[in-house]
Amino acid sequence: MVTNSTLGTSINVEVIDLKNLKEKTFGEIIFSKKALILNTRFGIHTFFVKNPLDIIILDNRNRVKIIKNLKPNRIFVWNPKFSKVLELPNGSVDNLKLNIGHILKFDL
């Protein structure tokens, strides 16, 4: 379950914490249609992913920066001061009514 604490909206999706290199490299390919959380300062890729993703970059208080509808076969990098990334199925940001600065909660 992922919840927008600021507005109280939520989506019922399993959240998986990616820990090892294999899981981080092949995350969405292995765990399709799930929310994936990973720690990285290097960026992400969507190679071999079939559907667009919504990407949420989290600061240390789980406030968000949003990238909606990241298409397959792309590389996305951000400011390395942010290290936590949440990959969600496309449309999740709209369903959560999520805006920059909102606070997220999720169950692992």
TAWO-V938167 format. One record per helix or strand of 2 or more residues. SS is the DSSP state (hx for helix, st for strand). FROM is the first residue (numbers start at 1). TO is the last residue. If there is no record, write none. Layout:
ss=SS from=FROM to=TO
ss=SS from=FROM to=TO
This chain:
ss=st from=2 to=4
ss=st from=9 to=11
ss=st from=15 to=17
ss=hx from=21 to=30
ss=st from=35 to=39
ss=st from=44 to=45
ss=st from=53 to=58
ss=st from=63 to=70
ss=st from=75 to=76
ss=st from=84 to=89
ss=hx from=92 to=96
ss=st from=103 to=106
